[in-house]
């Protein structure tokens, strides 16, 4: 018996079967850009139906959108224009008659790290996704905390400098300030080009500031970095810690762990982990 984790990503729907804490099979299909919202739903059904229903205990779904976690309604899903309001939990529950859990992708990242990654031995965790945007999932006392409206962890929207943290602490920083991408700058920095190295230093300083905000508001034991920009961690780590080390409470810094996610397919595993989180799963 296993759990299905579904990652409703920007380009592909991916469905994976998790058994005995391992991802043993993954199926995927491109996300439809059709104006007919039923097409995407039927693509999900078709992927789920590739698995034997008798072997599935429950389904977890990670969605890049605002989610009514209790009712399982997703709103304004990124890269699926037709999905303005979809009662996804009800639709899946009626079809499969097993427990269904829906949450946003940042929360799935955090809970995936709790059950499968660096955060296994911690109870107060922040998973910080640094990609085209800046998102975070929060775990308090071992349980995922999404807030009343699934808005907990939106540190990127907090005002900072002339805009907000997301502008300065995600891939937007490279694009908006330097008209390039993090990938292009990474290649130049790896060659030792000073200008590219300086950009990453500035990025690290900015990221340290949002981490201090997280420390003041959540005081986690560990912060896990994920997303595309986390792959360049070695280039901005030192400047990030210079900013963090100005935090008012030195003991918090001594006790804090910061790690970069090392999990392959963390989005699928995190979606599956929604089942564990809601059923007090114990390894």
C-alpha positions as CSV (number, residue, x, y, z in Angstrom):
1,X,0.0,0.0,0.0
2,X,1.3,3.5,-0.8
3,X,0.5,7.2,-1.2
4,X,0.2,9.0,-4.5
5,X,1.9,12.4,-4.6
6,X,0.9,14.7,-7.4
7,X,2.9,17.7,-8.5
8,X,0.9,20.1,-10.6
9,X,3.9,22.0,-12.0
10,X,4.2,24.7,-14.5
11,X,5.0,22.5,-17.5
12,X,4.1,18.9,-16.4
13,X,1.7,17.0,-14.1
14,X,3.7,14.4,-12.3
15,X,2.2,11.6,-10.3
16,X,4.5,9.4,-8.1
17,X,3.8,6.4,-5.9
18,X,5.5,6.4,-2.5
19,X,5.9,3.1,-0.6
20,X,8.0,2.5,2.5
21,X,9.4,6.1,2.4
22,X,10.6,5.6,-1.2
23,X,9.4,7.0,-4.5
24,X,9.1,3.8,-6.6
25,X,7.4,5.1,-9.8
26,X,6.7,8.4,-11.5
27,X,4.3,9.1,-14.4
28,X,4.0,12.5,-16.1
29,X,2.1,14.4,-18.8
30,X,2.4,18.0,-20.1
31,X,0.1,20.5,-18.6
32,X,-2.7,21.5,-21.0
33,X,-2.9,25.2,-21.8
34,X,-6.5,24.8,-23.0
35,X,-9.3,27.2,-21.9
36,X,-11.3,24.1,-20.9
37,X,-10.5,23.4,-17.2
38,X,-11.8,19.9,-17.5
39,X,-8.9,18.9,-19.8
40,X,-6.3,19.3,-17.1
41,X,-8.6,17.4,-14.6
42,X,-8.9,14.5,-17.0
43,X,-5.2,14.4,-17.6
44,X,-4.8,14.0,-13.8
45,X,-7.4,11.3,-13.7
46,X,-5.6,9.4,-16.5
47,X,-2.3,9.5,-14.7
48,X,-3.8,8.4,-11.4
49,X,-5.6,5.5,-13.3
50,X,-2.2,4.1,-14.3
51,X,-1.9,2.9,-10.8
52,X,-3.9,0.2,-9.1
53,X,-6.5,1.9,-6.9
54,X,-6.5,-1.0,-4.4
55,X,-2.9,-0.2,-3.5
56,X,-3.5,3.5,-2.8
57,X,-4.2,4.7,0.8
58,X,-4.5,8.4,-0.1
59,X,-3.5,11.2,-2.5
60,X,-1.7,14.4,-1.8
61,X,-1.6,17.2,-4.4
62,X,0.8,20.2,-4.5
63,X,-0.4,23.2,-6.5
64,X,1.3,26.5,-7.4
65,X,-1.6,28.6,-6.2
66,X,-3.7,29.8,-3.3
67,X,-5.4,26.9,-1.7
68,X,-8.4,26.6,0.7
69,X,-6.7,23.7,2.5
70,X,-9.8,22.7,4.5
71,X,-12.1,22.5,1.5
72,X,-9.4,21.6,-1.1
73,X,-10.3,24.5,-3.5
74,X,-7.5,25.9,-5.6
75,X,-7.6,29.4,-7.0
76,X,-5.8,31.1,-9.9
77,X,-3.3,28.3,-10.6
78,X,-0.1,29.5,-12.1
79,X,0.4,28.5,-15.8
80,X,-3.1,27.0,-16.0
81,X,-5.2,30.0,-16.9
82,X,-8.5,28.0,-17.0
83,X,-8.1,27.0,-13.3
84,X,-9.6,30.1,-11.6
85,X,-11.5,28.1,-9.0
86,X,-11.4,24.3,-8.9
87,X,-12.9,22.2,-6.1
88,X,-10.2,19.7,-6.6
89,X,-10.6,17.8,-3.3
90,X,-14.3,17.1,-3.9
91,X,-13.7,16.0,-7.5
92,X,-10.9,13.6,-6.5
93,X,-12.8,12.3,-3.5
94,X,-15.9,11.5,-5.4
95,X,-13.9,9.7,-8.1
96,X,-11.6,7.7,-5.9
97,X,-13.2,7.5,-2.4
98,X,-10.0,7.8,-0.5
99,X,-8.5,10.6,1.6
100,X,-7.4,13.6,-0.5
101,X,-5.1,16.5,0.7
102,X,-4.4,19.7,-1.2
103,X,-1.8,22.3,-0.4
104,X,0.4,24.8,-2.2
105,X,3.8,23.9,-3.6
106,X,5.9,25.8,-0.9
107,X,4.1,24.0,1.9
108,X,4.7,20.7,0.1
109,X,8.4,21.5,-0.1
110,X,8.6,22.1,3.6
111,X,6.7,18.9,4.6
112,X,8.6,16.9,2.1
113,X,11.9,18.0,3.8
114,X,10.3,17.0,7.1
115,X,9.6,13.5,6.1
116,X,12.2,12.8,3.5
117,X,15.1,15.3,3.8
118,X,17.4,17.4,6.0
119,X,14.6,18.4,8.4
120,X,13.7,14.8,9.6
121,X,15.0,15.4,13.1
122,X,13.5,18.9,13.6
123,X,10.1,20.1,14.6
124,X,10.3,23.9,13.8
125,X,11.2,24.3,10.1
126,X,11.0,26.7,7.3
127,X,11.4,25.6,3.7
128,X,12.4,28.5,1.6
129,X,12.0,28.2,-2.2
130,X,14.2,30.6,-4.1
131,X,13.3,30.4,-7.8
132,X,11.4,32.8,-10.1
133,X,9.7,33.9,-6.9
134,X,10.3,33.6,-3.1
135,X,8.0,31.2,-1.2
136,X,8.1,29.5,2.1
137,X,6.4,26.6,4.0
138,X,6.3,26.6,7.8
139,X,6.3,23.7,10.1
140,X,5.6,24.4,13.8
141,X,5.9,21.7,16.5
142,X,6.1,19.1,13.8
143,X,2.9,20.1,11.9
144,X,2.5,22.0,8.7
145,X,1.2,25.5,9.4
146,X,-0.6,27.1,6.4
147,X,-2.6,29.8,8.1
148,X,-6.3,30.4,7.8
149,X,-6.1,31.4,4.1
150,X,-3.0,29.4,3.1
151,X,-1.0,32.7,3.3
152,X,1.5,31.8,6.0
153,X,5.1,32.0,4.8
154,X,4.6,34.8,2.2
155,X,7.8,36.5,3.3
156,X,8.5,37.5,-0.3
157,X,5.6,40.0,-0.2
158,X,7.1,41.9,2.8
159,X,8.3,45.4,1.8
160,X,12.1,45.7,1.4
161,X,14.1,48.5,0.0
162,X,12.2,49.9,-3.0
163,X,10.0,46.8,-3.6
164,X,9.7,43.6,-1.6
165,X,11.9,40.7,-0.6
166,X,10.8,38.6,-3.6
167,X,12.2,41.3,-5.9
168,X,15.6,41.2,-4.2
169,X,15.8,37.6,-3.1
170,X,14.7,35.5,-6.1
171,X,15.6,35.1,-9.7
172,X,13.7,38.4,-10.3
173,X,16.8,40.2,-8.8
174,X,19.0,39.1,-11.6
175,X,16.5,39.8,-14.3
176,X,15.2,43.2,-13.0
177,X,18.5,44.7,-11.8
178,X,21.0,43.2,-14.3
179,X,18.9,42.1,-17.3
180,X,20.2,38.5,-17.1
181,X,19.4,35.2,-15.5
182,X,20.9,33.5,-12.5
183,X,22.0,30.7,-14.7
184,X,24.0,33.0,-17.0
185,X,25.6,34.7,-14.0
186,X,26.4,31.4,-12.4
187,X,28.4,30.4,-15.5
188,X,30.3,33.7,-15.4
189,X,30.9,33.4,-11.7
190,X,32.3,29.9,-12.1
191,X,34.8,31.4,-14.5
192,X,35.8,33.9,-11.8
193,X,34.3,37.0,-13.5
194,X,34.3,39.6,-10.8
195,X,31.1,41.4,-11.8
196,X,29.1,38.2,-11.6
197,X,30.6,37.3,-8.2
198,X,29.7,40.7,-6.9
199,X,26.1,40.3,-8.0
200,X,25.9,37.0,-6.1
201,X,27.4,38.8,-3.1
202,X,24.7,41.4,-3.2
203,X,22.1,38.7,-3.6
204,X,23.4,36.9,-0.5
205,X,23.3,40.1,1.5
206,X,19.6,40.5,0.6
207,X,18.8,36.9,1.3
208,X,20.3,37.3,4.7
209,X,17.9,40.1,5.5
210,X,14.8,38.0,4.7
211,X,16.2,35.2,6.8
212,X,16.5,37.6,9.7
213,X,12.9,38.4,9.2
214,X,12.1,34.7,9.3
215,X,14.1,34.4,12.5
216,X,12.2,37.3,14.2
217,X,8.8,35.9,13.2
218,X,9.2,32.1,13.3
219,X,12.5,31.3,15.2
220,X,12.9,27.9,13.4
221,X,15.5,25.3,14.2
222,X,16.4,24.8,10.6
223,X,15.8,26.5,7.2
224,X,16.0,24.4,4.1
225,X,16.7,26.3,0.8
226,X,15.2,25.0,-2.4
227,X,14.5,26.2,-5.9
228,X,16.7,27.0,-8.9
229,X,18.7,29.7,-7.2
230,X,19.6,27.5,-4.2
231,X,21.9,25.6,-6.6
232,X,24.2,28.7,-6.6
233,X,24.4,28.6,-2.8
234,X,28.2,28.5,-2.6
235,X,28.4,31.8,-4.4
236,X,26.3,33.8,-2.0
237,X,26.6,31.8,1.3
238,X,29.3,34.0,2.9
239,X,27.5,37.3,2.3
240,X,24.2,35.8,3.4
241,X,25.8,34.8,6.8
242,X,27.4,38.2,7.2
243,X,23.8,39.7,7.1
244,X,22.4,37.0,9.3
245,X,25.2,37.4,11.9
246,X,23.9,41.0,12.6
247,X,20.7,39.4,14.1
248,X,19.9,40.8,17.5
249,X,19.8,37.4,19.4
250,X,23.2,35.7,19.0
251,X,22.0,32.4,20.6
252,X,19.4,32.0,17.8
253,X,22.2,32.2,15.2
254,X,24.3,29.6,17.0
255,X,21.5,27.2,17.1
256,X,20.2,27.8,13.6
257,X,20.9,25.3,10.8
258,X,20.7,26.2,7.1
259,X,20.8,23.5,4.5
260,X,20.2,23.2,0.8
261,X,17.7,20.6,-0.3
262,X,19.2,17.4,-1.7
263,X,16.0,15.6,-2.5
264,X,15.2,14.5,-6.0
265,X,11.5,14.8,-6.8
266,X,10.9,16.8,-3.6
267,X,7.6,18.2,-5.1
268,X,6.1,14.7,-5.5
269,X,7.4,13.5,-2.1
270,X,6.1,16.6,-0.4
271,X,2.7,16.2,-1.9
272,X,2.6,12.6,-0.7
273,X,3.8,13.8,2.8
274,X,0.5,15.7,3.1
275,X,-1.1,12.4,3.9
276,X,1.5,11.6,6.6
277,X,1.1,15.1,8.1
278,X,-2.7,14.7,8.3
279,X,-2.6,11.2,9.7
280,X,0.1,11.6,12.3
281,X,2.4,9.2,10.4
282,X,5.3,7.9,12.5
283,X,8.3,6.4,10.9
